[in-house]
């Protein structure tokens, strides 16, 4: 039941808040739900070195009880780059790679089917990662919302030493800067394709 609920959170965001993006982070660290708060705390410290008004706020989705919190997979993270910018919500999901409910298999199958090089990179991830972290954001039609999403993905990927898989940008990389460039290009292409359809 919990796996279905987690899938519904992701699908609703991706379908209703276009343009949306979902990326997967694959890390060799074994993470439990309580580790996510520690990761957020470490990222906030890093963000505050650049801007004292920066913040990340972590909230579990679905109002879990205290005993259910230990098995929580889906979270909302509100990102504020500084005190002047509007906060932006992202969906974060954490799964053990051995968890049958983890959506990482479908993501790797999808990106692996695009070309042999991506397939090889995706296969390598499946063999070496212990935890899958999915990060999604909707309404990525303005830089004020794109930047917080990129910042969150980059912070998490750097802190976890994680590979980034972005099917929309057709990229598998360990370099957050390379991913951010590819993501912006894919959003621009999507915007131009949308204009052609009108």
C-alpha positions as a Markdown table, in Angstrom:
| # | Residue | x | y | z |
|---|---|---|---|---|
| 1 | Unk | 0.0 | 0.0 | 0.0 |
| 2 | Unk | 2.8 | 2.5 | 0.9 |
| 3 | Unk | 4.5 | 1.9 | -2.4 |
| 4 | Unk | 1.4 | 2.7 | -4.4 |
| 5 | Unk | 0.9 | 5.9 | -2.3 |
| 6 | Unk | 4.5 | 7.0 | -3.0 |
| 7 | Unk | 4.0 | 6.4 | -6.8 |
| 8 | Unk | 0.9 | 8.4 | -6.7 |
| 9 | Unk | 2.7 | 11.4 | -5.1 |
| 10 | Unk | 5.3 | 11.4 | -7.9 |
| 11 | Unk | 2.8 | 10.8 | -10.8 |
| 12 | Unk | 0.5 | 13.6 | -9.6 |
| 13 | Unk | 3.3 | 16.1 | -9.5 |
| 14 | Unk | 4.7 | 15.1 | -12.9 |
| 15 | Unk | 1.3 | 15.1 | -14.6 |
| 16 | Unk | -0.2 | 18.3 | -13.0 |
| 17 | Unk | 2.7 | 20.7 | -12.7 |
| 18 | Unk | 4.3 | 20.9 | -16.1 |
| 19 | Unk | 7.0 | 21.5 | -17.0 |
| 20 | Unk | 8.1 | 19.0 | -14.4 |
| 21 | Unk | 11.3 | 17.1 | -13.9 |
| 22 | Unk | 12.2 | 14.0 | -11.9 |
| 23 | Unk | 15.8 | 12.9 | -11.4 |
| 24 | Unk | 17.2 | 9.9 | -9.6 |
| 25 | Unk | 20.3 | 9.9 | -7.4 |
| 26 | Unk | 22.1 | 6.6 | -6.9 |
| 27 | Unk | 24.5 | 6.5 | -4.0 |
| 28 | Unk | 26.7 | 3.9 | -2.4 |
| 29 | Unk | 25.5 | 5.1 | 1.1 |
| 30 | Unk | 22.9 | 3.1 | 2.8 |
| 31 | Unk | 20.2 | 5.6 | 3.9 |
| 32 | Unk | 17.3 | 5.2 | 6.3 |
| 33 | Unk | 14.5 | 7.8 | 6.5 |
| 34 | Unk | 16.1 | 9.5 | 9.6 |
| 35 | Unk | 19.3 | 10.0 | 7.5 |
| 36 | Unk | 17.4 | 12.4 | 5.2 |
| 37 | Unk | 17.1 | 15.0 | 8.0 |
| 38 | Unk | 20.8 | 14.8 | 8.7 |
| 39 | Unk | 21.5 | 15.2 | 4.9 |
| 40 | Unk | 19.2 | 18.3 | 4.9 |
| 41 | Unk | 20.9 | 19.8 | 7.9 |
| 42 | Unk | 24.3 | 19.3 | 6.3 |
| 43 | Unk | 23.1 | 21.0 | 3.0 |
| 44 | Unk | 21.6 | 23.9 | 5.0 |
| 45 | Unk | 24.9 | 24.6 | 6.6 |
| 46 | Unk | 26.5 | 24.6 | 3.1 |
| 47 | Unk | 23.8 | 26.9 | 1.7 |
| 48 | Unk | 24.1 | 29.3 | 4.6 |
| 49 | Unk | 27.8 | 29.8 | 3.9 |
| 50 | Unk | 26.7 | 31.5 | 0.6 |
| 51 | Unk | 23.6 | 33.2 | 2.0 |
| 52 | Unk | 22.4 | 33.4 | 5.6 |
| 53 | Unk | 18.8 | 33.6 | 4.5 |
| 54 | Unk | 18.9 | 30.2 | 2.6 |
| 55 | Unk | 16.8 | 27.3 | 4.0 |
| 56 | Unk | 15.6 | 23.8 | 3.4 |
| 57 | Unk | 12.5 | 22.6 | 5.2 |
| 58 | Unk | 11.7 | 18.9 | 5.3 |
| 59 | Unk | 8.2 | 17.6 | 5.9 |
| 60 | Unk | 6.9 | 14.0 | 5.6 |
| 61 | Unk | 4.0 | 13.5 | 3.1 |
| 62 | Unk | 0.8 | 11.9 | 4.2 |
| 63 | Unk | 0.8 | 12.8 | 7.9 |
| 64 | Unk | 2.5 | 9.6 | 9.2 |
| 65 | Unk | 2.2 | 8.6 | 12.8 |
| 66 | Unk | 5.4 | 8.6 | 14.9 |
| 67 | Unk | 5.7 | 4.8 | 14.4 |
| 68 | Unk | 5.1 | 5.1 | 10.7 |
| 69 | Unk | 7.8 | 7.8 | 10.3 |
| 70 | Unk | 10.5 | 5.2 | 10.5 |
| 71 | Unk | 9.2 | 3.7 | 7.2 |
| 72 | Unk | 8.5 | 7.1 | 5.5 |
| 73 | Unk | 9.6 | 7.3 | 1.9 |
| 74 | Unk | 8.1 | 10.5 | 0.5 |
| 75 | Unk | 8.9 | 14.0 | 1.7 |
| 76 | Unk | 8.3 | 17.6 | 0.7 |
| 77 | Unk | 11.4 | 19.8 | 0.8 |
| 78 | Unk | 10.9 | 23.5 | 0.6 |
| 79 | Unk | 13.9 | 25.3 | -0.8 |
| 80 | Unk | 14.7 | 29.0 | -0.4 |
| 81 | Unk | 17.9 | 30.2 | -1.9 |
| 82 | Unk | 17.8 | 33.4 | 0.2 |
| 83 | Unk | 15.4 | 35.5 | 2.2 |
| 84 | Unk | 14.2 | 37.4 | -0.8 |
| 85 | Unk | 13.2 | 34.5 | -3.1 |
| 86 | Unk | 9.9 | 32.7 | -2.9 |
| 87 | Unk | 10.3 | 29.2 | -1.5 |
| 88 | Unk | 9.9 | 26.3 | -3.9 |
| 89 | Unk | 8.6 | 22.8 | -3.1 |
| 90 | Unk | 10.2 | 19.6 | -4.3 |
| 91 | Unk | 9.2 | 16.0 | -3.7 |
| 92 | Unk | 12.0 | 13.7 | -2.4 |
| 93 | Unk | 11.7 | 9.9 | -2.1 |
| 94 | Unk | 14.2 | 7.6 | -0.5 |
| 95 | Unk | 14.3 | 3.9 | -1.3 |
| 96 | Unk | 16.7 | 1.0 | -0.5 |
| 97 | Unk | 17.8 | -0.4 | -3.8 |
| 98 | Unk | 16.5 | -3.8 | -2.7 |
| 99 | Unk | 13.0 | -2.5 | -2.0 |
| 100 | Unk | 10.6 | -4.0 | -4.6 |
| 101 | Unk | 8.5 | -0.8 | -4.4 |
| 102 | Unk | 11.5 | 1.4 | -5.5 |
| 103 | Unk | 10.8 | 3.1 | -8.8 |
| 104 | Unk | 14.5 | 3.0 | -9.8 |
| 105 | Unk | 14.2 | -0.1 | -12.0 |
| 106 | Unk | 11.7 | 1.6 | -14.3 |
| 107 | Unk | 13.9 | 4.7 | -14.5 |
| 108 | Unk | 17.0 | 2.8 | -15.4 |
| 109 | Unk | 15.1 | 0.7 | -17.9 |
| 110 | Unk | 13.8 | 3.8 | -19.5 |
| 111 | Unk | 17.1 | 5.6 | -19.8 |
| 112 | Unk | 18.9 | 2.4 | -20.7 |
| 113 | Unk | 16.7 | 2.0 | -23.7 |
| 114 | Unk | 17.7 | 5.3 | -25.1 |
| 115 | Unk | 21.2 | 4.4 | -26.2 |
| 116 | Unk | 24.0 | 1.9 | -25.5 |
| 117 | Unk | 26.2 | 4.3 | -23.6 |
| 118 | Unk | 23.4 | 5.3 | -21.2 |
| 119 | Unk | 22.4 | 1.7 | -20.9 |
| 120 | Unk | 25.9 | 0.7 | -19.7 |
| 121 | Unk | 26.1 | 3.6 | -17.3 |
| 122 | Unk | 22.6 | 2.7 | -15.9 |
| 123 | Unk | 23.6 | -1.0 | -15.5 |
| 124 | Unk | 26.7 | 0.1 | -13.5 |
| 125 | Unk | 24.5 | 2.2 | -11.2 |
| 126 | Unk | 22.3 | -0.8 | -10.5 |
| 127 | Unk | 25.2 | -2.9 | -9.4 |
| 128 | Unk | 26.9 | -0.4 | -7.1 |
| 129 | Unk | 24.3 | 1.7 | -5.5 |
| 130 | Unk | 22.6 | 1.0 | -2.1 |
| 131 | Unk | 20.1 | 3.8 | -2.0 |
| 132 | Unk | 17.9 | 5.5 | -4.6 |
| 133 | Unk | 16.8 | 9.1 | -4.0 |
| 134 | Unk | 14.2 | 10.5 | -6.4 |
| 135 | Unk | 13.8 | 14.3 | -6.5 |
| 136 | Unk | 11.0 | 15.9 | -8.5 |
| 137 | Unk | 9.7 | 19.4 | -9.0 |
| 138 | Unk | 6.9 | 20.9 | -11.0 |
| 139 | Unk | 6.3 | 24.3 | -12.6 |
| 140 | Unk | 9.8 | 24.6 | -13.9 |
| 141 | Unk | 8.9 | 27.4 | -16.3 |
| 142 | Unk | 10.8 | 30.2 | -14.6 |
| 143 | Unk | 14.4 | 30.6 | -13.4 |
| 144 | Unk | 13.2 | 31.4 | -9.9 |
| 145 | Unk | 11.9 | 27.8 | -9.7 |
| 146 | Unk | 14.5 | 26.1 | -11.8 |
| 147 | Unk | 17.5 | 27.3 | -9.7 |
| 148 | Unk | 16.2 | 25.9 | -6.3 |
| 149 | Unk | 15.5 | 22.5 | -7.9 |
| 150 | Unk | 19.0 | 22.5 | -9.4 |
| 151 | Unk | 20.5 | 23.6 | -6.1 |
| 152 | Unk | 18.8 | 20.8 | -4.2 |
| 153 | Unk | 19.8 | 18.1 | -6.6 |
| 154 | Unk | 23.4 | 19.4 | -6.8 |
| 155 | Unk | 23.7 | 19.6 | -3.0 |
| 156 | Unk | 22.3 | 16.2 | -2.4 |
| 157 | Unk | 24.4 | 14.6 | -5.2 |
| 158 | Unk | 27.6 | 16.2 | -3.9 |
| 159 | Unk | 26.9 | 15.3 | -0.3 |
| 160 | Unk | 26.1 | 11.7 | -1.1 |
| 161 | Unk | 28.7 | 11.2 | -3.9 |
| 162 | Unk | 25.7 | 10.2 | -6.0 |
| 163 | Unk | 25.3 | 9.7 | -9.7 |
| 164 | Unk | 22.5 | 11.7 | -11.3 |
| 165 | Unk | 20.1 | 10.1 | -13.8 |
| 166 | Unk | 17.8 | 12.5 | -15.7 |
| 167 | Unk | 15.7 | 10.8 | -18.3 |
| 168 | Unk | 14.3 | 14.0 | -19.8 |
| 169 | Unk | 17.8 | 15.4 | -20.3 |
| 170 | Unk | 19.1 | 12.0 | -21.4 |
| 171 | Unk | 22.1 | 12.1 | -19.0 |
| 172 | Unk | 23.8 | 9.9 | -16.5 |
| 173 | Unk | 26.6 | 11.8 | -14.7 |
| 174 | Unk | 28.4 | 12.4 | -11.4 |
| 175 | Unk | 28.9 | 16.1 | -12.3 |
| 176 | Unk | 26.1 | 18.4 | -11.0 |
| 177 | Unk | 27.2 | 21.2 | -13.3 |
| 178 | Unk | 27.0 | 19.0 | -16.4 |
| 179 | Unk | 23.6 | 17.8 | -15.3 |
| 180 | Unk | 22.3 | 21.4 | -14.7 |
| 181 | Unk | 23.4 | 22.4 | -18.2 |
| 182 | Unk | 21.7 | 19.4 | -19.8 |
| 183 | Unk | 18.5 | 20.0 | -17.7 |
| 184 | Unk | 18.3 | 23.6 | -18.8 |
| 185 | Unk | 18.8 | 22.6 | -22.4 |
| 186 | Unk | 16.0 | 20.0 | -22.2 |
| 187 | Unk | 13.6 | 22.6 | -20.6 |
| 188 | Unk | 14.4 | 25.0 | -23.4 |
| 189 | Unk | 13.7 | 22.3 | -26.0 |
| 190 | Unk | 10.4 | 21.5 | -24.3 |
| 191 | Unk | 9.4 | 25.1 | -24.3 |
| 192 | Unk | 10.2 | 25.5 | -28.0 |
| 193 | Unk | 8.3 | 22.4 | -28.9 |
| 194 | Unk | 5.3 | 23.7 | -26.9 |
| 195 | Unk | 5.5 | 27.0 | -28.9 |
| 196 | Unk | 5.5 | 25.0 | -32.2 |
| 197 | Unk | 2.4 | 23.1 | -31.2 |
| 198 | Unk | 0.4 | 26.3 | -30.7 |
